[in-house]
Amino acid sequence: MIEWTREERYQTLETFPEAAYSALEEMVTSSLYRQQYHIQPPTGLLNDPNGFAYFNDQYHLFYQWFPLGAVHGLKYWYHTVSDDLATFKNNGIAIRPDTQFDSHGAYSGSGIVVDDELKLMYTGNHRTEDWDRKSYQLLASMDKDGVITKSTSPVIASPPEGYTEHFRDPKVWFEDGNYYAVIGAQRNDETGTILVYQSKDLTDWSLISELKTDYTNFGYMWECPDYFKLGDMDVVLFCPQGVDKFEDKFWNIYQSGYILGTLDKETFEMMHGEFIELDNGFDFYAPQTTLDKDGNRILIGWMGLPDTGYPTDKEGWAHCLTLPRVLTVEDNKLRQRPVPSLKKLRGQVETAEGYATKKNVKLHPYEGKQYELIVDVLENESTEFYIELRVSKKESTMITYNQSERRVTLDRFDSGLQPTGVDGFSRSVVLDSDLSQLQIFVDTSSIEIFLNDGEKVMTTRIFTSSDATGIRTSTESGQVYFKFTKYDLIV
């Protein structure tokens, strides 16, 4: 792993030598692992999606960006736009860390449309000479021409008494004549929580309350909170850090999930069910949602995790964002489906039906690096069945389904180069009903698996050799009758 000095991590793009940045761009462009239809950084490190909003007849999505390498350094906001949520166009830097309040990073935040502007509320990170953290909540405005103007002073200048400077990631909404913001926070006793603020004008904010939940001692920090109403249910998303793994749950270094229930807007007490992970794969964190032009709730997440090393780090870039997902509440749980507009990317289609048995069968000509694969399980008399993706002579990413346990396991032990700082090589989830369908999106270095029409999702990065293009299927015993539908995806 490349070691960076503090000075290198907090060097600005504006002072970085032009020739050195051109060399970095060339190195990144030549990477074998660059994605084809996912949002990824032009160089450097991408992390949290920010400011997600539909404004001026386009979707605007920003993300955290350190341009100079695959390390968490001085963060900018990078801007992408889309007409349809299927393809995004790079629009360049939106927010620079160029004031005393965001001198050490323009951290995460959200967007809300007010009249003819997109208001962006975000956390400014500042470090003192002694390297003490100072967190400010800041406001910027983007007009219809894309010009962004920052407010000259913080709208929330410090965390309230009783909380540490781990105070960040405001998510704003408007309701009943007031603006509200949920902000991730850490109490002085180093437990995580969410604080709720209220404002009439987005400038003068007052603390209402903690968001009261049953999780009073659930990790040491809660990041990236989000609140919205879906149907008649209240939904709170957040990312607790410091939660111990339990059975199949919480195996990643940090978690991302939701609670569902009813929020009392007078007391901000939430009556809710259990915390449920949003994604049961390896690489998912810091999601953000918005409403699309038709009123659907859309989620996009960071396909990566903090404190994890990835094989592309040495190539000068890291991470991407997930595909957009439509959220619904069904049977008192969130269901996530890929946005329908992704069908626009579908090119050539191939279909096949047949039995899988103990004999390992390679599907031909089913192969490739960028495709959508729909697997319908029409009959299942097996104890376990296996679907292998991105297969070469030495490599394979394995999906296993155990019939008696209704357990799906994603295994990347043989998936080529491995990320570091990861606990184990497999992730598992138990379904509420028998597995009937898998909708799988494969890109150059990622796989997203939607199980049973979005009942569960499993997301992973993989770093295979260029000849790992095959697809195979087999069973432990017994047979399965599958229908396979594969679309080449073209951007």
C-alpha positions as CSV (number, residue, x, y, z in Angstrom):
1,M,0.0,0.0,0.0
2,I,1.3,3.5,-0.9
3,E,1.9,5.7,2.1
4,W,0.8,9.3,1.8
5,T,2.1,12.1,4.0
6,R,-0.4,14.5,5.5
7,E,0.9,17.2,3.1
8,E,0.3,15.0,0.1
9,R,-3.2,14.1,1.2
10,Y,-4.2,17.7,1.7
11,Q,-2.6,19.2,-1.5
12,T,-5.1,20.9,-3.7
13,L,-5.7,19.9,-7.3
14,E,-5.1,23.6,-8.2
15,T,-1.5,23.5,-7.0
16,F,-0.7,20.0,-8.3
17,P,1.7,20.0,-11.3
18,E,-0.2,19.8,-14.6
19,A,2.2,17.3,-16.1
20,A,1.8,15.0,-13.0
21,Y,-2.0,15.1,-13.3
22,S,-1.8,14.3,-17.0
23,A,0.3,11.3,-16.2
24,L,-2.2,10.2,-13.5
25,E,-5.0,10.5,-16.1
26,E,-3.1,8.3,-18.5
27,M,-2.5,5.7,-15.8
28,V,-6.2,5.6,-14.8
29,T,-7.4,5.4,-18.4
30,S,-5.2,2.4,-19.0
31,S,-6.6,0.4,-16.0
32,L,-8.1,-3.0,-16.9
33,Y,-10.8,-2.5,-14.3
34,R,-12.5,0.7,-15.5
35,Q,-16.2,0.4,-15.5
36,Q,-18.4,0.8,-18.6
37,Y,-21.8,1.9,-17.3
38,H,-21.2,2.9,-13.6
39,I,-20.3,6.3,-12.3
40,Q,-16.6,6.3,-11.5
41,P,-14.0,9.1,-10.8
42,P,-11.9,10.5,-13.7
43,T,-8.9,10.0,-11.4
44,G,-8.4,9.5,-7.7
45,L,-10.9,8.4,-5.1
46,L,-14.7,8.6,-5.2
47,N,-16.9,8.0,-2.2
48,D,-20.3,9.2,-0.8
49,P,-23.0,10.3,-3.3
50,N,-24.2,13.8,-2.4
51,G,-26.7,16.4,-3.4
52,F,-28.9,14.0,-5.3
53,A,-31.9,15.9,-6.8
54,Y,-34.1,16.4,-9.8
55,F,-33.6,20.1,-10.8
56,N,-34.1,22.0,-14.0
57,D,-35.3,18.9,-15.9
58,Q,-32.2,16.9,-15.1
59,Y,-31.0,14.6,-12.3
60,H,-28.0,16.1,-10.5
61,L,-25.7,13.8,-8.6
62,F,-22.5,14.8,-6.8
63,Y,-19.9,12.7,-5.1
64,Q,-17.0,13.0,-2.8
65,W,-13.8,13.2,-4.7
66,F,-10.1,13.3,-3.9
67,P,-8.6,13.8,-7.4
68,L,-4.9,13.0,-6.8
69,G,-4.9,9.4,-5.8
70,A,-6.8,6.5,-4.2
71,V,-6.7,7.7,-0.7
72,H,-9.1,9.7,1.5
73,G,-7.5,13.1,1.2
74,L,-8.8,16.6,0.5
75,K,-12.4,16.2,-0.7
76,Y,-14.1,18.1,-3.5
77,W,-17.7,17.7,-4.8
78,Y,-17.7,16.3,-8.3
79,H,-20.9,16.9,-10.4
80,T,-22.7,14.4,-12.8
81,V,-26.0,14.9,-14.6
82,S,-28.5,12.6,-16.2
83,D,-31.7,12.9,-18.2
84,D,-32.9,9.4,-17.4
85,L,-30.9,7.8,-14.5
86,A,-29.5,5.3,-16.9
87,T,-26.5,7.3,-18.2
88,F,-24.7,10.1,-16.5
89,K,-22.4,12.8,-17.9
90,N,-19.5,14.3,-16.1
91,N,-19.9,18.0,-15.3
92,G,-16.6,18.6,-13.4
93,I,-15.9,20.1,-10.0
94,A,-18.9,21.6,-8.2
95,I,-17.6,22.5,-4.8
96,R,-14.0,23.2,-3.9
97,P,-12.5,23.2,-0.4
98,D,-11.5,26.8,-0.7
99,T,-12.8,28.5,2.5
100,Q,-11.7,28.5,6.1
101,F,-14.8,26.4,6.9
102,D,-14.1,23.6,4.4
103,S,-10.4,24.0,4.2
104,H,-9.7,20.3,4.9
105,G,-12.6,18.9,2.8
106,A,-16.1,19.6,1.5
107,Y,-17.8,16.6,3.1
108,S,-21.1,15.0,2.5
109,G,-24.5,16.7,2.2
110,S,-27.7,16.8,0.3
111,G,-29.7,18.9,-2.2
112,I,-33.1,20.5,-2.1
113,V,-34.8,22.5,-4.8
114,V,-36.0,26.0,-3.7
115,D,-37.6,28.2,-6.3
116,D,-35.1,28.4,-9.2
117,E,-32.1,27.1,-7.3
118,L,-30.7,23.8,-6.0
119,K,-29.6,24.4,-2.5
120,L,-26.7,22.2,-1.3
121,M,-26.2,21.8,2.4
122,Y,-23.0,20.0,3.3
123,T,-20.4,19.6,6.1
124,G,-17.2,21.6,6.0
125,N,-14.2,19.9,7.5
126,H,-11.5,22.1,9.1
127,R,-8.4,21.2,11.0
128,T,-6.6,23.4,13.5
129,E,-2.9,23.8,13.8
130,D,-3.0,21.0,16.4
131,W,-5.0,18.9,13.9
132,D,-8.2,19.1,16.0
133,R,-11.4,18.5,13.9
134,K,-13.9,21.3,13.5
135,S,-17.2,20.5,11.7
136,Y,-19.4,23.2,10.1
137,Q,-22.7,22.8,8.3
138,L,-22.5,25.0,5.1
139,L,-24.8,26.1,2.4
140,A,-24.3,26.6,-1.3
141,S,-26.7,27.5,-4.1
142,M,-26.6,26.3,-7.7
143,D,-28.6,28.3,-10.3
144,K,-30.1,27.0,-13.6
145,D,-26.8,27.8,-15.4
146,G,-24.9,25.5,-13.0
147,V,-23.2,28.4,-11.3
148,I,-22.6,27.6,-7.6
149,T,-22.3,30.3,-4.9
150,K,-21.3,29.5,-1.3
151,S,-22.7,31.2,1.7
152,T,-20.1,33.2,3.5
153,S,-20.6,31.7,7.0
154,P,-21.8,28.4,8.4
155,V,-25.5,27.9,8.9
156,I,-24.7,25.6,11.8
157,A,-21.4,26.7,13.4
158,S,-20.8,23.8,15.8
159,P,-22.2,20.6,17.2
160,P,-24.5,21.2,20.2
161,E,-23.3,20.6,23.8
162,G,-23.0,16.9,24.6
163,Y,-21.8,15.9,21.1
164,T,-18.3,15.6,19.6
165,E,-17.0,17.1,16.3
166,H,-18.1,14.0,14.5
167,F,-21.1,15.9,13.3
168,R,-21.8,15.6,9.6
169,D,-23.8,14.6,6.5
170,P,-26.9,16.8,6.7
171,K,-29.9,15.4,4.7
172,V,-32.6,18.1,4.2
173,W,-36.3,18.0,3.4
174,F,-39.3,20.4,3.4
175,E,-42.5,19.6,5.3
176,D,-45.5,21.6,6.6
177,G,-43.8,25.0,6.0
178,N,-40.5,24.1,7.6
179,Y,-37.1,22.7,6.4
180,Y,-35.7,19.8,8.4
181,A,-32.3,18.2,8.5
182,V,-31.1,15.0,10.0
183,I,-27.4,15.1,10.8
184,G,-25.1,12.2,11.8
185,A,-23.6,12.6,15.2
186,Q,-21.6,11.1,18.0
187,R,-22.4,11.7,21.7
188,N,-19.7,12.6,24.2
189,D,-19.9,9.0,25.4
190,E,-18.8,7.8,21.9
191,T,-22.2,6.4,20.9
192,G,-23.8,7.2,17.6
193,T,-27.1,9.0,17.0
194,I,-29.0,11.3,14.6
195,L,-29.8,14.9,15.4
196,V,-32.9,16.7,14.0
197,Y,-32.7,20.4,13.1
198,Q,-35.4,22.8,11.9
199,S,-35.4,26.0,9.8
200,K,-37.7,28.4,8.1
201,D,-35.2,29.6,5.5
202,L,-32.3,27.1,5.4
203,T,-30.1,29.7,7.1
204,D,-31.2,29.9,10.7
205,W,-31.3,26.4,12.1
206,S,-32.4,25.2,15.6
207,L,-31.9,21.8,17.2
208,I,-35.2,20.1,17.9
209,S,-34.1,16.7,19.3
210,E,-32.2,13.6,18.8
211,L,-34.1,11.1,16.7
212,K,-35.3,8.8,19.4
213,T,-34.9,5.1,18.5
214,D,-34.5,1.8,20.3
215,Y,-30.8,1.8,19.2
216,T,-29.3,3.8,22.0
217,N,-25.9,2.0,22.0
218,F,-25.4,0.8,18.4
219,G,-22.0,1.7,17.3
220,Y,-19.8,4.7,18.0
221,M,-20.9,7.0,15.1
222,W,-23.9,7.2,12.7
223,E,-23.0,8.5,9.3
224,C,-25.1,9.5,6.2
225,P,-28.6,9.7,7.7
226,D,-31.6,10.0,5.4
227,Y,-35.3,10.3,6.3
228,F,-38.3,10.0,3.9
229,K,-41.9,8.8,3.9
230,L,-42.7,5.9,1.6
231,G,-46.5,5.3,1.4
232,D,-47.7,5.5,5.0
233,M,-44.4,4.4,6.5
234,D,-41.5,6.5,7.8
235,V,-38.0,5.3,6.7
236,V,-34.7,6.2,8.3
237,L,-31.4,5.2,6.6
238,F,-28.1,5.5,8.4
239,C,-24.6,4.0,8.6
240,P,-23.6,2.9,12.1
241,Q,-19.8,2.4,12.6
242,G,-18.6,-0.1,15.3
243,V,-21.3,-2.7,15.2
244,D,-20.2,-6.3,15.9
245,K,-21.0,-9.0,13.4
246,F,-23.7,-11.5,14.3
247,E,-24.4,-14.7,12.3
248,D,-24.8,-13.6,8.7
249,K,-25.2,-9.9,9.7
250,F,-22.8,-7.0,9.8
251,W,-19.8,-8.6,8.3
252,N,-18.5,-5.6,6.6
253,I,-16.2,-3.1,8.4
254,Y,-19.1,-0.6,8.6
255,Q,-22.8,-1.1,8.1
256,S,-25.5,0.6,6.0
257,G,-29.2,-0.1,6.7
258,Y,-32.6,1.2,7.7
259,I,-35.4,1.2,10.2
260,L,-39.0,1.3,9.2
261,G,-42.0,2.5,11.3
262,T,-43.8,5.6,12.4
263,L,-42.1,8.9,13.4
264,D,-43.9,11.3,15.8
265,K,-43.1,14.7,14.4
266,E,-43.8,16.4,17.7
267,T,-41.3,14.4,19.8
268,F,-39.3,12.8,17.0
269,E,-39.6,9.4,18.6
270,M,-39.6,6.6,16.1
271,M,-41.6,3.4,16.6
272,H,-39.8,1.0,14.4
273,G,-38.7,-2.6,13.6
274,E,-35.2,-4.0,13.5
275,F,-32.3,-2.4,11.7
276,I,-31.9,-4.2,8.4
277,E,-28.9,-4.0,6.1
278,L,-29.7,-2.4,2.7
279,D,-27.2,-4.6,0.9
280,N,-25.9,-8.1,1.8
281,G,-22.8,-8.0,-0.4
282,F,-19.2,-6.8,0.2
283,D,-19.2,-3.2,-1.1
284,F,-22.0,-0.9,-0.2
285,Y,-22.0,2.2,2.0
286,A,-23.3,5.8,2.4
287,P,-26.4,5.7,0.2
288,Q,-28.5,8.7,-0.6
289,T,-32.1,9.0,-1.9
290,T,-34.2,11.5,-3.8
291,L,-37.5,11.6,-5.6
292,D,-37.5,11.2,-9.4
293,K,-39.7,13.3,-11.7
294,D,-42.6,10.9,-11.2
295,G,-42.4,10.8,-7.4
296,N,-40.5,7.5,-7.0
297,R,-37.9,7.2,-4.3
298,I,-34.5,6.5,-5.9
299,L,-31.4,5.3,-4.0
300,I,-27.8,5.3,-5.1
301,G,-24.9,4.1,-2.9
302,W,-21.2,4.1,-2.8
303,M,-19.8,0.8,-4.1
304,G,-17.0,0.7,-1.6
305,L,-16.1,1.0,2.0
306,P,-13.8,3.2,4.2
307,D,-10.6,1.7,5.6
308,T,-10.5,-0.9,2.8
309,G,-7.8,-1.2,0.2
310,Y,-8.7,-2.0,-3.4
311,P,-6.5,-3.4,-6.2
312,T,-6.9,-0.2,-8.3
313,D,-5.4,1.9,-5.5
314,K,-2.0,1.5,-7.1
315,E,-3.4,2.6,-10.4
316,G,-4.4,6.0,-9.0
317,W,-8.2,5.5,-8.7
318,A,-10.8,3.8,-6.5
319,H,-14.5,3.1,-6.3
320,C,-17.7,3.7,-8.2
321,L,-21.4,4.2,-7.4
322,T,-24.1,1.6,-7.6
323,L,-26.8,1.6,-10.2
324,P,-29.9,3.7,-9.2
325,R,-32.5,1.6,-7.3
326,V,-36.3,2.2,-6.9
327,L,-37.4,1.8,-3.3
328,T,-40.8,0.5,-2.3
329,V,-42.2,-0.8,1.0
330,E,-43.8,-4.3,0.7
331,D,-44.6,-6.6,3.6
332,N,-43.1,-4.1,6.0
333,K,-39.7,-4.2,4.4
334,L,-37.9,-2.1,1.8
335,R,-37.6,-3.6,-1.7
336,Q,-35.0,-2.4,-4.1
337,R,-35.3,-2.7,-7.9
338,P,-33.0,-1.3,-10.6
339,V,-34.5,1.8,-12.2
340,P,-36.6,0.8,-15.3
341,S,-34.6,3.2,-17.6
342,L,-31.6,0.9,-17.4
343,K,-33.4,-1.2,-20.0
344,K,-32.3,1.5,-22.5
345,L,-28.8,0.0,-22.2
346,R,-29.8,-3.4,-23.4
347,G,-28.3,-4.5,-26.7
348,Q,-28.1,-8.0,-28.1
349,V,-30.2,-10.6,-26.2
350,E,-29.7,-14.3,-25.9
351,T,-32.0,-16.8,-24.2
352,A,-31.8,-20.4,-23.2
353,E,-33.7,-22.9,-21.0
354,G,-32.5,-26.2,-19.6
355,Y,-31.6,-28.4,-16.7
356,A,-28.6,-27.9,-14.5
357,T,-27.2,-31.0,-12.8
358,K,-24.1,-32.1,-10.9
359,K,-22.2,-31.8,-14.1
360,N,-20.5,-28.4,-14.5
361,V,-22.1,-26.8,-17.6
362,K,-20.6,-23.8,-19.3
363,L,-23.2,-21.6,-20.9
364,H,-22.2,-20.8,-24.5
365,P,-22.1,-18.3,-26.0
366,Y,-23.1,-16.7,-22.7
367,E,-20.0,-14.8,-21.8
368,G,-18.7,-11.3,-21.4
369,K,-17.7,-8.5,-19.0
370,Q,-20.6,-6.1,-19.2
371,Y,-24.1,-7.5,-19.3
372,E,-27.4,-8.0,-17.5
373,L,-28.3,-11.6,-16.8
374,I,-31.8,-12.6,-15.6
375,V,-32.0,-16.2,-14.2
376,D,-35.5,-17.5,-13.7
377,V,-35.6,-20.6,-11.4
378,L,-38.5,-22.5,-13.0
379,E,-38.1,-25.9,-11.1
380,N,-35.7,-26.7,-8.3
381,E,-35.2,-30.2,-7.0
382,S,-31.5,-29.6,-6.0
383,T,-30.0,-29.4,-2.5
384,E,-27.8,-26.5,-3.7
385,F,-27.2,-24.9,-7.0
386,Y,-24.4,-22.8,-8.2
387,I,-24.1,-20.0,-10.7
388,E,-20.6,-18.9,-11.5
389,L,-19.8,-15.6,-13.2
390,R,-16.7,-14.1,-14.7
391,V,-15.2,-17.6,-15.1
392,S,-11.7,-18.4,-16.5
393,K,-9.5,-21.4,-16.0
394,K,-8.4,-20.1,-12.5
395,E,-11.2,-17.6,-11.6
396,S,-14.8,-17.7,-10.7
397,T,-17.3,-15.6,-8.7
398,M,-19.8,-18.1,-7.1
399,I,-23.4,-17.6,-6.2
400,T,-24.7,-20.5,-4.2
401,Y,-28.4,-21.2,-3.2
402,N,-29.1,-23.7,-0.5
403,Q,-32.7,-24.9,-0.9
404,S,-33.5,-26.0,2.6
405,E,-32.1,-22.9,4.3
406,R,-33.2,-20.5,1.5
407,R,-29.7,-19.1,1.9
408,V,-27.9,-17.3,-0.9
409,T,-24.1,-17.0,-0.6
410,L,-21.8,-14.8,-2.7
411,D,-18.2,-16.1,-2.7
412,R,-15.3,-14.2,-4.3
413,F,-12.4,-16.4,-3.0
414,D,-11.5,-17.1,-6.6
415,S,-12.5,-13.7,-8.0
416,G,-9.0,-12.5,-8.9
417,L,-7.2,-9.8,-7.0
418,Q,-8.6,-9.3,-3.5
419,P,-9.4,-6.1,-1.6
420,T,-7.6,-5.8,1.8
421,G,-9.0,-5.1,5.2
422,V,-12.0,-7.4,4.5
423,D,-13.3,-10.0,6.8
424,G,-13.8,-13.3,4.9
425,F,-14.4,-14.2,1.3
426,S,-18.2,-14.8,1.3
427,R,-21.4,-13.0,2.3
428,S,-24.8,-14.7,2.9
429,V,-28.4,-13.8,3.3
430,V,-31.5,-15.8,4.0
431,L,-34.6,-15.1,1.9
432,D,-38.2,-14.9,3.1
433,S,-39.3,-17.2,0.2
434,D,-37.8,-19.7,-2.2
435,L,-35.4,-18.1,-4.7
436,S,-37.3,-17.7,-8.0
437,Q,-35.2,-15.1,-9.8
438,L,-31.8,-13.4,-9.9
439,Q,-31.3,-10.2,-11.9
440,I,-27.6,-9.7,-12.2
441,F,-25.7,-6.6,-13.5
442,V,-22.1,-7.4,-14.4
443,D,-19.6,-4.6,-15.2
444,T,-15.9,-4.7,-15.7
445,S,-15.1,-4.9,-12.0
446,S,-18.5,-5.2,-10.2
447,I,-21.5,-7.4,-9.8
448,E,-24.9,-6.3,-8.4
449,I,-27.4,-9.1,-7.7
450,F,-31.1,-8.4,-7.2
451,L,-32.8,-11.5,-5.6
452,N,-36.5,-12.2,-6.0
453,D,-37.4,-8.9,-7.6
454,G,-35.5,-6.8,-5.2
455,E,-36.2,-8.7,-1.9
456,K,-32.5,-8.6,-1.2
457,V,-29.5,-7.2,-3.0
458,M,-25.8,-8.3,-3.0
459,T,-23.1,-5.9,-4.4
460,T,-19.5,-6.6,-4.8
461,R,-16.4,-5.4,-6.6
462,I,-14.2,-8.0,-8.4
463,F,-10.8,-7.7,-10.0
464,T,-10.4,-10.6,-12.4
465,S,-8.1,-11.1,-15.4
466,S,-9.4,-10.0,-18.8
467,D,-10.1,-13.5,-19.9
468,A,-12.5,-14.2,-17.1
469,T,-15.7,-14.0,-19.2
470,G,-17.5,-17.3,-18.8
471,I,-20.7,-18.3,-17.1
472,R,-21.2,-21.8,-15.5
473,T,-23.9,-23.6,-13.6
474,S,-24.2,-26.8,-11.7
475,T,-25.8,-28.4,-8.6
476,E,-24.7,-30.3,-5.5
477,S,-27.3,-33.0,-6.1
478,G,-30.6,-33.1,-8.0
479,Q,-31.5,-30.8,-10.8
480,V,-32.8,-27.3,-11.5
481,Y,-34.6,-26.0,-14.6
482,F,-33.4,-22.5,-15.5
483,K,-34.3,-19.9,-18.0
484,F,-31.4,-17.6,-18.8
485,T,-31.9,-14.2,-20.5
486,K,-28.7,-12.2,-21.1
487,Y,-28.5,-8.7,-22.5
488,D,-25.2,-7.1,-23.6
489,L,-25.2,-3.6,-22.1
490,I,-24.1,-0.7,-24.2
491,V,-23.5,2.9,-23.2
